[in-house]
Amino acid sequence: MPILNIDDIDLYYEVVGEGAPLLFVHGLGSSSRDWEEQVDFFANRYRVIVFDVRGHGKSGKPFGPYSIALFATDTAKMLNALGVGPLHIVGISMGGMIAFQLALSQPQIVRSLVIVNSSLEFLIRTFKERMQVRLRFFTVQLLGMRKMGKVLSQRLFPKKEHGELRAVFV
């Protein structure tokens, strides 16, 4: 299992294929497994890199606090250790926020961005949004990331025929 120790945190990663480097960054409560189909497809033309962000998947899970800036710093240090850059970055949800932060703080390593279902920041505008965020944090703190994955999988893959996708997601 490929692991890099970056600032006393073990980050799980995989590198597949040859060509220009392409990094996929997963969202909150998820892991590099989200990108399995894309890795297989893009590895024919790119050097595809996936990893588990701190606190997720097979990476270390030290006590927080965590932040997008911290995730981006971890990512930049991992890429530096791998000798990679500049590269194409694809980020979904929180992964998109990490990609945006990398473009701001480490522009020399970013060749292009593809951002999916994300924004530059997460602004809480309503009471309902505030409660949703608190519920997510409460779920993670009390029940763990696996439970958060189960909750999110029901929202992302609601149909009965999505059962296999939900299981992979969790």
SVG drawing of the C-alpha trace seen along z (x, -y; Angstrom):
<svg xmlns="http://www.w3.org/2000/svg" viewBox="-35 -34 46 38">
<polyline fill="none" stroke="black" stroke-width="0.4" points="0.0,0.0 1.7,-3.2 1.9,-5.7 3.8,-9.0 4.5,-10.5 4.0,-14.3 4.4,-16.3 3.6,-13.3 0.5,-12.3 0.4,-9.2 -1.2,-9.9 -2.4,-7.0 -1.9,-7.5 -1.8,-5.6 -0.2,-6.5 -1.2,-4.7 -0.4,-5.3 2.1,-7.3 1.9,-10.9 1.0,-14.3 0.1,-14.1 -3.6,-14.3 -4.7,-14.5 -8.2,-13.5 -9.3,-15.0 -12.3,-13.5 -15.0,-15.2 -15.8,-15.2 -16.5,-11.9 -15.2,-10.0 -11.9,-8.6 -9.8,-7.9 -12.1,-5.0 -14.6,-7.5 -12.3,-7.8 -11.9,-4.1 -13.7,-4.4 -11.9,-7.6 -8.5,-6.1 -9.0,-3.2 -10.1,-5.4 -7.5,-8.2 -4.5,-6.0 -4.3,-5.3 -3.2,-8.9 -2.2,-10.4 -0.1,-9.7 -3.2,-9.5 -2.7,-10.3 -5.4,-9.6 -5.0,-9.9 -7.0,-10.0 -7.1,-13.4 -6.1,-13.6 -8.9,-12.1 -10.3,-10.0 -10.0,-6.6 -6.7,-4.9 -4.9,-8.1 -4.1,-9.0 -6.9,-10.4 -5.3,-12.7 -7.5,-14.9 -8.4,-18.2 -9.0,-20.9 -8.9,-20.4 -9.2,-23.1 -9.1,-23.4 -5.8,-25.2 -4.4,-22.3 -5.7,-19.8 -4.1,-21.9 -0.8,-22.1 -0.8,-18.3 -1.6,-17.8 1.2,-20.2 3.8,-18.5 2.7,-15.0 3.0,-16.2 6.4,-17.6 7.5,-14.4 6.3,-12.5 8.2,-15.0 5.0,-15.9 4.0,-19.2 2.6,-21.1 -0.5,-19.0 -4.1,-18.9 -6.4,-18.7 -10.0,-17.4 -11.8,-18.1 -15.3,-17.2 -17.1,-19.1 -14.6,-19.6 -11.9,-18.3 -12.8,-21.3 -12.2,-23.7 -8.8,-22.0 -8.0,-22.4 -9.0,-26.1 -6.7,-26.6 -3.8,-24.9 -4.3,-27.2 -4.1,-30.2 -1.3,-29.1 0.8,-26.9 0.0,-28.2 3.3,-26.8 2.0,-23.2 -1.4,-23.7 -1.7,-23.3 -5.5,-23.3 -8.5,-22.8 -11.7,-20.9 -14.1,-21.7 -17.2,-19.6 -20.1,-20.6 -17.9,-23.0 -17.3,-26.6 -14.5,-28.8 -15.9,-28.8 -18.9,-27.4 -21.1,-30.3 -23.8,-29.5 -26.7,-31.8 -29.7,-30.4 -30.7,-28.7 -31.4,-25.5 -27.9,-25.5 -26.4,-26.1 -28.4,-23.1 -27.3,-20.9 -23.6,-21.7 -23.9,-21.1 -25.7,-17.8 -22.8,-16.7 -20.2,-17.7 -22.2,-16.1 -22.6,-12.9 -18.8,-12.7 -17.8,-13.5 -20.2,-11.2 -20.5,-8.3 -17.5,-8.6 -16.7,-9.1 -18.2,-5.7 -21.6,-6.8 -21.3,-10.1 -20.5,-8.1 -23.7,-6.0 -25.8,-9.2 -24.3,-10.9 -24.6,-7.7 -28.3,-7.7 -28.5,-11.3 -26.2,-10.8 -27.5,-7.4 -31.2,-7.3 -32.6,-4.7 -33.0,-1.0 -30.8,0.0 -28.0,-2.2 -27.3,0.2 -23.9,1.3 -22.8,-2.3 -23.9,-3.1 -21.8,-0.2 -18.7,-1.3 -19.2,-4.9 -19.4,-3.8"/>
</svg>
